[in-house]
């Protein structure tokens, strides 16, 4: 079916009290794993690409591949730019057929974040594309975005209310204790802050850095208003673990299709696990 916007998926999730998974895609096998999982679970899904993925695979090729796969899907799929940080990339993704953009101005001063986000909202809304913004800074590294622990800053609920009102963003990524990458110790989300933000902000909330967050905290975050949950690191871990386990047992194999098959299956299993956790299974 044709691509849909993430706003459509998140509005339905808000009404149903569940969250939609947003899974980062860099190549064909990851895309196949994500969409096979969505079909198996009958779940809506957001396929997202970082700026690093665009540098790796090339925007025209990656976007065309995801659009073609979505056309064949029988569940709703949104194509989202994750952590876009510059105007040129945002415009290029619009032209390539993305149905959802993120502008990450979280490291900018507040006024510059508002101005930059509002500019992206204006051009995206003009063509029916939704926009996710970020307020507060999430520690860790994800492709081209890196924030030290010293730079990390939790989202202020009162400021979040003003930010959404001033920018017109369709969804807000918040900093409440998660981090990008692999956790050195289990995170502890600030649920009181999350609940306060949800009371003030009338758009769906987004949780970045969700790989490795304990299941009980994920469920509680959903109960307190999170409607989009980003997963990247756990897909990488599933891929690499399956590959490392398979290769020593098949030292003579040279067919990339056979080599990558088990890794694709491992990623699909991980995506299905997350869809059931998020409550999106059976919602398509």
Secondary structure, DSSP 8 states (H G I E B T S, - for coil): -----HHHHHHHHHHHT--EEEEE--SHHHHHHHHHHHHHHT--EEEEEEHHHHHHH-HHHHHHHHHHHHHH-SS-EEEEEEEE-SHHHHHHHHHTT-SEEEE--TTS-HHHHHHHHHHHHHHHHTTT-EEEEEESB-BEEETTEEE-TTT-B---HHHHHHHHHHH--SEEEE-SS-BSS--SS-----HHHHHHHHHH--SEEEE-S-TT--HHHHHHHHHTTEEEEEE-HHHHHHHHHHHHHHHGGGTT---HHHHHHHHHHHHHHHHHHHHHHHT-TT--
